[in-house]
Amino acid sequence: ILGLGEEHEELLATLSDLRAADVNILTLGQYLRPSPQHLPIARFYRPDEFRELAEEGARLGFAHVEAGPLVRSSYHAKRQVAAIGS
């Protein structure tokens, strides 16, 4: 979940660390504040930024990447697993 104040370099380092740990499926989505009692949104990512992050994930070797403002960890999970042949 993105938009809680992470820096771009931190995000790229985390993607690299995930691949180094042999993670194959990556989902990136926008944090949406569920109520005023929850943390505020620090930043909204644009659709083109999600596309760029998906491209970076593919370049790093993730077998499947879902990236977009409404993507969550279960987003198209069945399709993701099928795509990597597990």
PyMOL Python script that loads the backbone (N, CA, C, O; Angstrom):
from pymol import cmd

cmd.read_pdbstr("""\
ATOM      1  N   ILE A   1       0.860  -1.168   0.000  1.00  0.00           N
ATOM      2  CA  ILE A   1       0.000   0.000   0.000  1.00  0.00           C
ATOM      3  C   ILE A   1       0.909   1.235   0.000  1.00  0.00           C
ATOM      4  O   ILE A   1       1.776   1.385   0.861  1.00  0.00           O
ATOM      5  N   LEU A   2       0.694   2.096  -0.966  1.00  0.00           N
ATOM      6  CA  LEU A   2       1.527   3.287  -1.126  1.00  0.00           C
ATOM      7  C   LEU A   2       0.761   4.540  -0.719  1.00  0.00           C
ATOM      8  O   LEU A   2      -0.468   4.579  -0.778  1.00  0.00           O
ATOM      9  N   GLY A   3       1.501   5.553  -0.309  1.00  0.00           N
ATOM     10  CA  GLY A   3       0.902   6.837   0.005  1.00  0.00           C
ATOM     11  C   GLY A   3       0.951   7.199   1.468  1.00  0.00           C
ATOM     12  O   GLY A   3       0.242   8.100   1.914  1.00  0.00           O
ATOM     13  N   LEU A   4       1.795   6.492   2.229  1.00  0.00           N
ATOM     14  CA  LEU A   4       1.911   6.766   3.662  1.00  0.00           C
ATOM     15  C   LEU A   4       3.179   7.537   4.008  1.00  0.00           C
ATOM     16  O   LEU A   4       3.523   7.673   5.182  1.00  0.00           O
ATOM     17  N   GLY A   5       3.873   8.040   2.993  1.00  0.00           N
ATOM     18  CA  GLY A   5       5.056   8.854   3.245  1.00  0.00           C
ATOM     19  C   GLY A   5       6.366   8.232   2.810  1.00  0.00           C
ATOM     20  O   GLY A   5       7.434   8.777   3.090  1.00  0.00           O
ATOM     21  N   GLU A   6       6.302   7.105   2.132  1.00  0.00           N
ATOM     22  CA  GLU A   6       7.529   6.451   1.668  1.00  0.00           C
ATOM     23  C   GLU A   6       8.213   7.309   0.602  1.00  0.00           C
ATOM     24  O   GLU A   6       7.559   8.014  -0.166  1.00  0.00           O
ATOM     25  N   GLU A   7       9.512   7.233   0.576  1.00  0.00           N
ATOM     26  CA  GLU A   7      10.304   7.911  -0.455  1.00  0.00           C
ATOM     27  C   GLU A   7      10.473   6.963  -1.641  1.00  0.00           C
ATOM     28  O   GLU A   7      10.438   5.743  -1.479  1.00  0.00           O
ATOM     29  N   HIS A   8      10.656   7.528  -2.825  1.00  0.00           N
ATOM     30  CA  HIS A   8      10.794   6.714  -4.035  1.00  0.00           C
ATOM     31  C   HIS A   8      11.961   5.732  -3.919  1.00  0.00           C
ATOM     32  O   HIS A   8      11.842   4.572  -4.311  1.00  0.00           O
ATOM     33  N   GLU A   9      13.075   6.198  -3.385  1.00  0.00           N
ATOM     34  CA  GLU A   9      14.252   5.331  -3.238  1.00  0.00           C
ATOM     35  C   GLU A   9      13.959   4.168  -2.288  1.00  0.00           C
ATOM     36  O   GLU A   9      14.416   3.048  -2.514  1.00  0.00           O
ATOM     37  N   GLU A  10      13.193   4.438  -1.225  1.00  0.00           N
ATOM     38  CA  GLU A  10      12.807   3.376  -0.288  1.00  0.00           C
ATOM     39  C   GLU A  10      11.940   2.340  -0.981  1.00  0.00           C
ATOM     40  O   GLU A  10      12.090   1.138  -0.763  1.00  0.00           O
ATOM     41  N   LEU A  11      11.039   2.817  -1.810  1.00  0.00           N
ATOM     42  CA  LEU A  11      10.151   1.922  -2.544  1.00  0.00           C
ATOM     43  C   LEU A  11      10.947   1.028  -3.492  1.00  0.00           C
ATOM     44  O   LEU A  11      10.724  -0.182  -3.536  1.00  0.00           O
ATOM     45  N   LEU A  12      11.863   1.611  -4.243  1.00  0.00           N
ATOM     46  CA  LEU A  12      12.679   0.819  -5.167  1.00  0.00           C
ATOM     47  C   LEU A  12      13.551  -0.183  -4.423  1.00  0.00           C
ATOM     48  O   LEU A  12      13.719  -1.316  -4.874  1.00  0.00           O
ATOM     49  N   ALA A  13      14.106   0.229  -3.286  1.00  0.00           N
ATOM     50  CA  ALA A  13      14.921  -0.683  -2.482  1.00  0.00           C
ATOM     51  C   ALA A  13      14.076  -1.839  -1.956  1.00  0.00           C
ATOM     52  O   ALA A  13      14.538  -2.979  -1.914  1.00  0.00           O
ATOM     53  N   THR A  14      12.851  -1.550  -1.559  1.00  0.00           N
ATOM     54  CA  THR A  14      11.954  -2.601  -1.067  1.00  0.00           C
ATOM     55  C   THR A  14      11.614  -3.582  -2.177  1.00  0.00           C
ATOM     56  O   THR A  14      11.585  -4.791  -1.945  1.00  0.00           O
ATOM     57  N   LEU A  15      11.354  -3.079  -3.380  1.00  0.00           N
ATOM     58  CA  LEU A  15      11.080  -3.973  -4.511  1.00  0.00           C
ATOM     59  C   LEU A  15      12.276  -4.889  -4.757  1.00  0.00           C
ATOM     60  O   LEU A  15      12.106  -6.089  -4.975  1.00  0.00           O
ATOM     61  N   SER A  16      13.470  -4.334  -4.722  1.00  0.00           N
ATOM     62  CA  SER A  16      14.681  -5.147  -4.913  1.00  0.00           C
ATOM     63  C   SER A  16      14.830  -6.185  -3.812  1.00  0.00           C
ATOM     64  O   SER A  16      15.181  -7.333  -4.081  1.00  0.00           O
ATOM     65  N   ASP A  17      14.565  -5.786  -2.576  1.00  0.00           N
ATOM     66  CA  ASP A  17      14.653  -6.724  -1.451  1.00  0.00           C
ATOM     67  C   ASP A  17      13.638  -7.858  -1.591  1.00  0.00           C
ATOM     68  O   ASP A  17      13.948  -9.013  -1.299  1.00  0.00           O
ATOM     69  N   LEU A  18      12.438  -7.529  -2.033  1.00  0.00           N
ATOM     70  CA  LEU A  18      11.413  -8.560  -2.227  1.00  0.00           C
ATOM     71  C   LEU A  18      11.848  -9.570  -3.283  1.00  0.00           C
ATOM     72  O   LEU A  18      11.676 -10.775  -3.103  1.00  0.00           O
ATOM     73  N   ARG A  19      12.408  -9.080  -4.378  1.00  0.00           N
ATOM     74  CA  ARG A  19      12.880 -10.004  -5.426  1.00  0.00           C
ATOM     75  C   ARG A  19      14.032 -10.843  -4.917  1.00  0.00           C
ATOM     76  O   ARG A  19      14.110 -12.035  -5.215  1.00  0.00           O
ATOM     77  N   ALA A  20      14.932 -10.235  -4.148  1.00  0.00           N
ATOM     78  CA  ALA A  20      16.068 -10.974  -3.591  1.00  0.00           C
ATOM     79  C   ALA A  20      15.594 -12.080  -2.654  1.00  0.00           C
ATOM     80  O   ALA A  20      16.286 -13.081  -2.465  1.00  0.00           O
ATOM     81  N   ALA A  21      14.410 -11.896  -2.067  1.00  0.00           N
ATOM     82  CA  ALA A  21      13.824 -12.912  -1.189  1.00  0.00           C
ATOM     83  C   ALA A  21      12.975 -13.906  -1.981  1.00  0.00           C
ATOM     84  O   ALA A  21      12.257 -14.716  -1.393  1.00  0.00           O
ATOM     85  N   ASP A  22      13.054 -13.848  -3.310  1.00  0.00           N
ATOM     86  CA  ASP A  22      12.362 -14.756  -4.225  1.00  0.00           C
ATOM     87  C   ASP A  22      10.842 -14.592  -4.224  1.00  0.00           C
ATOM     88  O   ASP A  22      10.109 -15.548  -4.477  1.00  0.00           O
ATOM     89  N   VAL A  23      10.374 -13.371  -3.936  1.00  0.00           N
ATOM     90  CA  VAL A  23       8.946 -13.068  -4.074  1.00  0.00           C
ATOM     91  C   VAL A  23       8.650 -12.987  -5.564  1.00  0.00           C
ATOM     92  O   VAL A  23       9.399 -12.355  -6.309  1.00  0.00           O
ATOM     93  N   ASN A  24       7.558 -13.623  -6.011  1.00  0.00           N
ATOM     94  CA  ASN A  24       7.229 -13.674  -7.438  1.00  0.00           C
ATOM     95  C   ASN A  24       6.036 -12.824  -7.844  1.00  0.00           C
ATOM     96  O   ASN A  24       5.923 -12.425  -9.003  1.00  0.00           O
ATOM     97  N   ILE A  25       5.144 -12.542  -6.895  1.00  0.00           N
ATOM     98  CA  ILE A  25       3.933 -11.774  -7.190  1.00  0.00           C
ATOM     99  C   ILE A  25       3.984 -10.472  -6.406  1.00  0.00           C
ATOM    100  O   ILE A  25       4.232 -10.476  -5.200  1.00  0.00           O
ATOM    101  N   LEU A  26       3.748  -9.355  -7.092  1.00  0.00           N
ATOM    102  CA  LEU A  26       3.803  -8.035  -6.473  1.00  0.00           C
ATOM    103  C   LEU A  26       2.485  -7.315  -6.707  1.00  0.00           C
ATOM    104  O   LEU A  26       2.013  -7.230  -7.841  1.00  0.00           O
ATOM    105  N   THR A  27       1.886  -6.795  -5.635  1.00  0.00           N
ATOM    106  CA  THR A  27       0.700  -5.950  -5.757  1.00  0.00           C
ATOM    107  C   THR A  27       1.004  -4.608  -5.109  1.00  0.00           C
ATOM    108  O   THR A  27       1.481  -4.549  -3.976  1.00  0.00           O
ATOM    109  N   LEU A  28       0.725  -3.539  -5.831  1.00  0.00           N
ATOM    110  CA  LEU A  28       0.951  -2.177  -5.347  1.00  0.00           C
ATOM    111  C   LEU A  28      -0.338  -1.389  -5.495  1.00  0.00           C
ATOM    112  O   LEU A  28      -0.880  -1.284  -6.595  1.00  0.00           O
ATOM    113  N   GLY A  29      -0.834  -0.833  -4.396  1.00  0.00           N
ATOM    114  CA  GLY A  29      -2.065  -0.054  -4.426  1.00  0.00           C
ATOM    115  C   GLY A  29      -1.936   1.213  -3.598  1.00  0.00           C
ATOM    116  O   GLY A  29      -0.977   1.388  -2.846  1.00  0.00           O
ATOM    117  N   GLN A  30      -2.907   2.083  -3.748  1.00  0.00           N
ATOM    118  CA  GLN A  30      -2.939   3.362  -3.043  1.00  0.00           C
ATOM    119  C   GLN A  30      -3.584   3.193  -1.673  1.00  0.00           C
ATOM    120  O   GLN A  30      -4.644   2.578  -1.556  1.00  0.00           O
ATOM    121  N   TYR A  31      -2.950   3.737  -0.636  1.00  0.00           N
ATOM    122  CA  TYR A  31      -3.583   3.795   0.683  1.00  0.00           C
ATOM    123  C   TYR A  31      -4.759   4.750   0.600  1.00  0.00           C
ATOM    124  O   TYR A  31      -4.627   5.875   0.117  1.00  0.00           O
ATOM    125  N   LEU A  32      -5.905   4.295   1.073  1.00  0.00           N
ATOM    126  CA  LEU A  32      -7.104   5.120   1.129  1.00  0.00           C
ATOM    127  C   LEU A  32      -7.561   5.173   2.583  1.00  0.00           C
ATOM    128  O   LEU A  32      -7.888   4.141   3.168  1.00  0.00           O
ATOM    129  N   ARG A  33      -7.584   6.326   3.147  1.00  0.00           N
ATOM    130  CA  ARG A  33      -7.917   6.518   4.562  1.00  0.00           C
ATOM    131  C   ARG A  33      -9.359   6.082   4.833  1.00  0.00           C
ATOM    132  O   ARG A  33     -10.293   6.701   4.323  1.00  0.00           O
ATOM    133  N   PRO A  34      -9.551   5.031   5.625  1.00  0.00           N
ATOM    134  CA  PRO A  34     -10.905   4.529   5.848  1.00  0.00           C
ATOM    135  C   PRO A  34     -11.768   5.405   6.751  1.00  0.00           C
ATOM    136  O   PRO A  34     -12.995   5.360   6.661  1.00  0.00           O
ATOM    137  N   SER A  35     -11.145   6.198   7.619  1.00  0.00           N
ATOM    138  CA  SER A  35     -11.915   7.074   8.506  1.00  0.00           C
ATOM    139  C   SER A  35     -10.986   8.161   9.041  1.00  0.00           C
ATOM    140  O   SER A  35      -9.767   8.043   8.924  1.00  0.00           O
ATOM    141  N   PRO A  36     -11.545   9.211   9.624  1.00  0.00           N
ATOM    142  CA  PRO A  36     -10.703  10.267  10.196  1.00  0.00           C
ATOM    143  C   PRO A  36      -9.813   9.783  11.344  1.00  0.00           C
ATOM    144  O   PRO A  36      -8.844  10.457  11.695  1.00  0.00           O
ATOM    145  N   GLN A  37     -10.123   8.641  11.927  1.00  0.00           N
ATOM    146  CA  GLN A  37      -9.307   8.098  13.010  1.00  0.00           C
ATOM    147  C   GLN A  37      -8.049   7.394  12.495  1.00  0.00           C
ATOM    148  O   GLN A  37      -7.158   7.069  13.280  1.00  0.00           O
ATOM    149  N   HIS A  38      -7.970   7.158  11.198  1.00  0.00           N
ATOM    150  CA  HIS A  38      -6.817   6.484  10.603  1.00  0.00           C
ATOM    151  C   HIS A  38      -5.803   7.509  10.096  1.00  0.00           C
ATOM    152  O   HIS A  38      -6.093   8.701   9.992  1.00  0.00           O
ATOM    153  N   LEU A  39      -4.621   7.016   9.787  1.00  0.00           N
ATOM    154  CA  LEU A  39      -3.563   7.893   9.278  1.00  0.00           C
ATOM    155  C   LEU A  39      -4.017   8.631   8.024  1.00  0.00           C
ATOM    156  O   LEU A  39      -4.715   8.058   7.187  1.00  0.00           O
ATOM    157  N   PRO A  40      -3.629   9.893   7.887  1.00  0.00           N
ATOM    158  CA  PRO A  40      -3.966  10.627   6.668  1.00  0.00           C
ATOM    159  C   PRO A  40      -3.129  10.134   5.488  1.00  0.00           C
ATOM    160  O   PRO A  40      -2.064   9.544   5.666  1.00  0.00           O
ATOM    161  N   ILE A  41      -3.625  10.385   4.299  1.00  0.00           N
ATOM    162  CA  ILE A  41      -2.890  10.052   3.079  1.00  0.00           C
ATOM    163  C   ILE A  41      -1.780  11.083   2.914  1.00  0.00           C
ATOM    164  O   ILE A  41      -2.040  12.286   2.885  1.00  0.00           O
ATOM    165  N   ALA A  42      -0.551  10.609   2.807  1.00  0.00           N
ATOM    166  CA  ALA A  42       0.582  11.515   2.627  1.00  0.00           C
ATOM    167  C   ALA A  42       0.749  11.917   1.163  1.00  0.00           C
ATOM    168  O   ALA A  42       1.224  13.012   0.860  1.00  0.00           O
ATOM    169  N   ARG A  43       0.351  11.013   0.253  1.00  0.00           N
ATOM    170  CA  ARG A  43       0.557  11.280  -1.172  1.00  0.00           C
ATOM    171  C   ARG A  43      -0.346  10.394  -2.012  1.00  0.00           C
ATOM    172  O   ARG A  43      -0.493   9.204  -1.733  1.00  0.00           O
ATOM    173  N   PHE A  44      -0.948  10.975  -3.039  1.00  0.00           N
ATOM    174  CA  PHE A  44      -1.689  10.203  -4.036  1.00  0.00           C
ATOM    175  C   PHE A  44      -0.758   9.926  -5.212  1.00  0.00           C
ATOM    176  O   PHE A  44      -0.129  10.840  -5.745  1.00  0.00           O
ATOM    177  N   TYR A  45      -0.677   8.670  -5.607  1.00  0.00           N
ATOM    178  CA  TYR A  45       0.122   8.292  -6.771  1.00  0.00           C
ATOM    179  C   TYR A  45      -0.745   8.392  -8.021  1.00  0.00           C
ATOM    180  O   TYR A  45      -1.913   8.002  -8.010  1.00  0.00           O
ATOM    181  N   ARG A  46      -0.169   8.911  -9.085  1.00  0.00           N
ATOM    182  CA  ARG A  46      -0.874   9.027 -10.362  1.00  0.00           C
ATOM    183  C   ARG A  46      -0.858   7.674 -11.088  1.00  0.00           C
ATOM    184  O   ARG A  46       0.033   6.857 -10.855  1.00  0.00           O
ATOM    185  N   PRO A  47      -1.837   7.437 -11.962  1.00  0.00           N
ATOM    186  CA  PRO A  47      -1.854   6.175 -12.719  1.00  0.00           C
ATOM    187  C   PRO A  47      -0.554   5.910 -13.474  1.00  0.00           C
ATOM    188  O   PRO A  47      -0.108   4.765 -13.547  1.00  0.00           O
ATOM    189  N   ASP A  48       0.064   6.957 -14.038  1.00  0.00           N
ATOM    190  CA  ASP A  48       1.317   6.741 -14.764  1.00  0.00           C
ATOM    191  C   ASP A  48       2.440   6.314 -13.818  1.00  0.00           C
ATOM    192  O   ASP A  48       3.342   5.585 -14.229  1.00  0.00           O
ATOM    193  N   GLU A  49       2.399   6.752 -12.569  1.00  0.00           N
ATOM    194  CA  GLU A  49       3.406   6.315 -11.604  1.00  0.00           C
ATOM    195  C   GLU A  49       3.221   4.833 -11.270  1.00  0.00           C
ATOM    196  O   GLU A  49       4.200   4.103 -11.113  1.00  0.00           O
ATOM    197  N   PHE A  50       1.975   4.394 -11.162  1.00  0.00           N
ATOM    198  CA  PHE A  50       1.729   2.969 -10.945  1.00  0.00           C
ATOM    199  C   PHE A  50       2.214   2.154 -12.143  1.00  0.00           C
ATOM    200  O   PHE A  50       2.777   1.073 -11.966  1.00  0.00           O
ATOM    201  N   ARG A  51       2.001   2.662 -13.360  1.00  0.00           N
ATOM    202  CA  ARG A  51       2.498   1.964 -14.562  1.00  0.00           C
ATOM    203  C   ARG A  51       4.021   1.852 -14.525  1.00  0.00           C
ATOM    204  O   ARG A  51       4.578   0.797 -14.828  1.00  0.00           O
ATOM    205  N   GLU A  52       4.683   2.932 -14.157  1.00  0.00           N
ATOM    206  CA  GLU A  52       6.151   2.909 -14.071  1.00  0.00           C
ATOM    207  C   GLU A  52       6.628   1.910 -13.019  1.00  0.00           C
ATOM    208  O   GLU A  52       7.614   1.205 -13.236  1.00  0.00           O
ATOM    209  N   LEU A  53       5.943   1.847 -11.891  1.00  0.00           N
ATOM    210  CA  LEU A  53       6.316   0.887 -10.850  1.00  0.00           C
ATOM    211  C   LEU A  53       6.081  -0.544 -11.320  1.00  0.00           C
ATOM    212  O   LEU A  53       6.866  -1.438 -11.002  1.00  0.00           O
ATOM    213  N   ALA A  54       5.004  -0.768 -12.074  1.00  0.00           N
ATOM    214  CA  ALA A  54       4.753  -2.102 -12.628  1.00  0.00           C
ATOM    215  C   ALA A  54       5.867  -2.484 -13.598  1.00  0.00           C
ATOM    216  O   ALA A  54       6.334  -3.623 -13.592  1.00  0.00           O
ATOM    217  N   GLU A  55       6.289  -1.544 -14.422  1.00  0.00           N
ATOM    218  CA  GLU A  55       7.392  -1.800 -15.354  1.00  0.00           C
ATOM    219  C   GLU A  55       8.682  -2.108 -14.601  1.00  0.00           C
ATOM    220  O   GLU A  55       9.441  -2.991 -15.002  1.00  0.00           O
ATOM    221  N   GLU A  56       8.929  -1.389 -13.518  1.00  0.00           N
ATOM    222  CA  GLU A  56      10.126  -1.641 -12.709  1.00  0.00           C
ATOM    223  C   GLU A  56      10.045  -3.030 -12.082  1.00  0.00           C
ATOM    224  O   GLU A  56      11.043  -3.748 -12.025  1.00  0.00           O
ATOM    225  N   GLY A  57       8.862  -3.404 -11.614  1.00  0.00           N
ATOM    226  CA  GLY A  57       8.687  -4.740 -11.056  1.00  0.00           C
ATOM    227  C   GLY A  57       8.969  -5.820 -12.085  1.00  0.00           C
ATOM    228  O   GLY A  57       9.624  -6.817 -11.780  1.00  0.00           O
ATOM    229  N   ALA A  58       8.480  -5.629 -13.295  1.00  0.00           N
ATOM    230  CA  ALA A  58       8.738  -6.595 -14.367  1.00  0.00           C
ATOM    231  C   ALA A  58      10.233  -6.647 -14.686  1.00  0.00           C
ATOM    232  O   ALA A  58      10.795  -7.723 -14.889  1.00  0.00           O
ATOM    233  N   ARG A  59      10.865  -5.483 -14.729  1.00  0.00           N
ATOM    234  CA  ARG A  59      12.304  -5.426 -15.004  1.00  0.00           C
ATOM    235  C   ARG A  59      13.105  -6.170 -13.933  1.00  0.00           C
ATOM    236  O   ARG A  59      14.121  -6.798 -14.233  1.00  0.00           O
ATOM    237  N   LEU A  60      12.642  -6.094 -12.694  1.00  0.00           N
ATOM    238  CA  LEU A  60      13.329  -6.781 -11.596  1.00  0.00           C
ATOM    239  C   LEU A  60      13.099  -8.290 -11.610  1.00  0.00           C
ATOM    240  O   LEU A  60      13.795  -9.038 -10.923  1.00  0.00           O
ATOM    241  N   GLY A  61      12.113  -8.732 -12.400  1.00  0.00           N
ATOM    242  CA  GLY A  61      11.897 -10.160 -12.525  1.00  0.00           C
ATOM    243  C   GLY A  61      10.697 -10.729 -11.795  1.00  0.00           C
ATOM    244  O   GLY A  61      10.577 -11.949 -11.683  1.00  0.00           O
ATOM    245  N   PHE A  62       9.801  -9.882 -11.292  1.00  0.00           N
ATOM    246  CA  PHE A  62       8.571 -10.405 -10.704  1.00  0.00           C
ATOM    247  C   PHE A  62       7.784 -11.117 -11.797  1.00  0.00           C
ATOM    248  O   PHE A  62       7.658 -10.605 -12.909  1.00  0.00           O
ATOM    249  N   ALA A  63       7.260 -12.286 -11.487  1.00  0.00           N
ATOM    250  CA  ALA A  63       6.509 -13.055 -12.476  1.00  0.00           C
ATOM    251  C   ALA A  63       5.170 -12.403 -12.794  1.00  0.00           C
ATOM    252  O   ALA A  63       4.672 -12.523 -13.913  1.00  0.00           O
ATOM    253  N   HIS A  64       4.589 -11.720 -11.825  1.00  0.00           N
ATOM    254  CA  HIS A  64       3.305 -11.050 -12.045  1.00  0.00           C
ATOM    255  C   HIS A  64       3.253  -9.794 -11.186  1.00  0.00           C
ATOM    256  O   HIS A  64       3.589  -9.827 -10.002  1.00  0.00           O
ATOM    257  N   VAL A  65       2.830  -8.686 -11.792  1.00  0.00           N
ATOM    258  CA  VAL A  65       2.716  -7.408 -11.078  1.00  0.00           C
ATOM    259  C   VAL A  65       1.339  -6.819 -11.338  1.00  0.00           C
ATOM    260  O   VAL A  65       0.905  -6.714 -12.485  1.00  0.00           O
ATOM    261  N   GLU A  66       0.653  -6.436 -10.265  1.00  0.00           N
ATOM    262  CA  GLU A  66      -0.585  -5.659 -10.343  1.00  0.00           C
ATOM    263  C   GLU A  66      -0.292  -4.349  -9.639  1.00  0.00           C
ATOM    264  O   GLU A  66       0.121  -4.352  -8.480  1.00  0.00           O
ATOM    265  N   ALA A  67      -0.497  -3.235 -10.312  1.00  0.00           N
ATOM    266  CA  ALA A  67      -0.226  -1.931  -9.713  1.00  0.00           C
ATOM    267  C   ALA A  67      -1.279  -0.938 -10.169  1.00  0.00           C
ATOM    268  O   ALA A  67      -1.492  -0.754 -11.368  1.00  0.00           O
ATOM    269  N   GLY A  68      -1.932  -0.303  -9.218  1.00  0.00           N
ATOM    270  CA  GLY A  68      -2.954   0.685  -9.521  1.00  0.00           C
ATOM    271  C   GLY A  68      -3.575   1.191  -8.239  1.00  0.00           C
ATOM    272  O   GLY A  68      -3.398   0.586  -7.182  1.00  0.00           O
ATOM    273  N   PRO A  69      -4.297   2.289  -8.317  1.00  0.00           N
ATOM    274  CA  PRO A  69      -4.830   2.904  -7.109  1.00  0.00           C
ATOM    275  C   PRO A  69      -5.754   2.002  -6.291  1.00  0.00           C
ATOM    276  O   PRO A  69      -5.781   2.113  -5.065  1.00  0.00           O
ATOM    277  N   LEU A  70      -6.499   1.127  -6.925  1.00  0.00           N
ATOM    278  CA  LEU A  70      -7.452   0.284  -6.199  1.00  0.00           C
ATOM    279  C   LEU A  70      -6.984  -1.152  -6.019  1.00  0.00           C
ATOM    280  O   LEU A  70      -7.757  -2.000  -5.571  1.00  0.00           O
ATOM    281  N   VAL A  71      -5.742  -1.438  -6.356  1.00  0.00           N
ATOM    282  CA  VAL A  71      -5.202  -2.798  -6.214  1.00  0.00           C
ATOM    283  C   VAL A  71      -4.980  -3.103  -4.739  1.00  0.00           C
ATOM    284  O   VAL A  71      -4.473  -2.273  -3.984  1.00  0.00           O
ATOM    285  N   ARG A  72      -5.373  -4.316  -4.346  1.00  0.00           N
ATOM    286  CA  ARG A  72      -5.135  -4.819  -2.993  1.00  0.00           C
ATOM    287  C   ARG A  72      -4.465  -6.174  -3.115  1.00  0.00           C
ATOM    288  O   ARG A  72      -4.384  -6.728  -4.212  1.00  0.00           O
ATOM    289  N   SER A  73      -3.981  -6.716  -2.003  1.00  0.00           N
ATOM    290  CA  SER A  73      -3.187  -7.950  -2.053  1.00  0.00           C
ATOM    291  C   SER A  73      -3.946  -9.117  -2.667  1.00  0.00           C
ATOM    292  O   SER A  73      -3.329 -10.004  -3.254  1.00  0.00           O
ATOM    293  N   SER A  74      -5.265  -9.138  -2.547  1.00  0.00           N
ATOM    294  CA  SER A  74      -6.043 -10.235  -3.121  1.00  0.00           C
ATOM    295  C   SER A  74      -6.519  -9.933  -4.543  1.00  0.00           C
ATOM    296  O   SER A  74      -7.233 -10.742  -5.136  1.00  0.00           O
ATOM    297  N   TYR A  75      -6.140  -8.796  -5.090  1.00  0.00           N
ATOM    298  CA  TYR A  75      -6.602  -8.349  -6.398  1.00  0.00           C
ATOM    299  C   TYR A  75      -6.209  -9.354  -7.477  1.00  0.00           C
ATOM    300  O   TYR A  75      -5.024  -9.542  -7.755  1.00  0.00           O
ATOM    301  N   HIS A  76      -7.199  -9.994  -8.080  1.00  0.00           N
ATOM    302  CA  HIS A  76      -6.973 -10.988  -9.133  1.00  0.00           C
ATOM    303  C   HIS A  76      -6.012 -12.092  -8.695  1.00  0.00           C
ATOM    304  O   HIS A  76      -5.223 -12.584  -9.502  1.00  0.00           O
ATOM    305  N   ALA A  77      -6.074 -12.480  -7.427  1.00  0.00           N
ATOM    306  CA  ALA A  77      -5.117 -13.454  -6.881  1.00  0.00           C
ATOM    307  C   ALA A  77      -5.116 -14.764  -7.662  1.00  0.00           C
ATOM    308  O   ALA A  77      -4.051 -15.318  -7.936  1.00  0.00           O
ATOM    309  N   LYS A  78      -6.280 -15.261  -8.019  1.00  0.00           N
ATOM    310  CA  LYS A  78      -6.348 -16.528  -8.762  1.00  0.00           C
ATOM    311  C   LYS A  78      -5.631 -16.395 -10.106  1.00  0.00           C
ATOM    312  O   LYS A  78      -4.889 -17.289 -10.514  1.00  0.00           O
ATOM    313  N   ARG A  79      -5.861 -15.274 -10.786  1.00  0.00           N
ATOM    314  CA  ARG A  79      -5.214 -15.037 -12.080  1.00  0.00           C
ATOM    315  C   ARG A  79      -3.701 -14.898 -11.909  1.00  0.00           C
ATOM    316  O   ARG A  79      -2.933 -15.371 -12.747  1.00  0.00           O
ATOM    317  N   GLN A  80      -3.274 -14.248 -10.822  1.00  0.00           N
ATOM    318  CA  GLN A  80      -1.845 -14.066 -10.577  1.00  0.00           C
ATOM    319  C   GLN A  80      -1.146 -15.404 -10.394  1.00  0.00           C
ATOM    320  O   GLN A  80      -0.092 -15.649 -10.981  1.00  0.00           O
ATOM    321  N   VAL A  81      -1.734 -16.265  -9.581  1.00  0.00           N
ATOM    322  CA  VAL A  81      -1.128 -17.575  -9.330  1.00  0.00           C
ATOM    323  C   VAL A  81      -1.116 -18.399 -10.613  1.00  0.00           C
ATOM    324  O   VAL A  81      -0.129 -19.074 -10.906  1.00  0.00           O
ATOM    325  N   ALA A  82      -2.196 -18.349 -11.376  1.00  0.00           N
ATOM    326  CA  ALA A  82      -2.249 -19.092 -12.638  1.00  0.00           C
ATOM    327  C   ALA A  82      -1.187 -18.585 -13.613  1.00  0.00           C
ATOM    328  O   ALA A  82      -0.600 -19.367 -14.361  1.00  0.00           O
ATOM    329  N   ALA A  83      -0.945 -17.282 -13.601  1.00  0.00           N
ATOM    330  CA  ALA A  83       0.016 -16.696 -14.537  1.00  0.00           C
ATOM    331  C   ALA A  83       1.445 -17.157 -14.279  1.00  0.00           C
ATOM    332  O   ALA A  83       2.258 -17.216 -15.202  1.00  0.00           O
ATOM    333  N   ILE A  84       1.751 -17.483 -13.032  1.00  0.00           N
ATOM    334  CA  ILE A  84       3.117 -17.922 -12.742  1.00  0.00           C
ATOM    335  C   ILE A  84       3.234 -19.439 -12.717  1.00  0.00           C
ATOM    336  O   ILE A  84       4.312 -19.984 -12.481  1.00  0.00           O
ATOM    337  N   GLY A  85       2.112 -20.118 -12.965  1.00  0.00           N
ATOM    338  CA  GLY A  85       2.156 -21.569 -13.091  1.00  0.00           C
ATOM    339  C   GLY A  85       2.252 -22.326 -11.789  1.00  0.00           C
ATOM    340  O   GLY A  85       2.734 -23.458 -11.768  1.00  0.00           O
ATOM    341  N   SER A  86       1.799 -21.719 -10.689  1.00  0.00           N
ATOM    342  CA  SER A  86       1.832 -22.421  -9.396  1.00  0.00           C
ATOM    343  C   SER A  86       0.547 -23.167  -9.150  1.00  0.00           C
ATOM    344  O   SER A  86       0.397 -23.813  -8.113  1.00  0.00           O
TER     345      SER A  86
END
""", "prot")
cmd.dss("prot")
cmd.show_as("cartoon", "prot")
cmd.util.cbc("prot")
cmd.orient("prot")
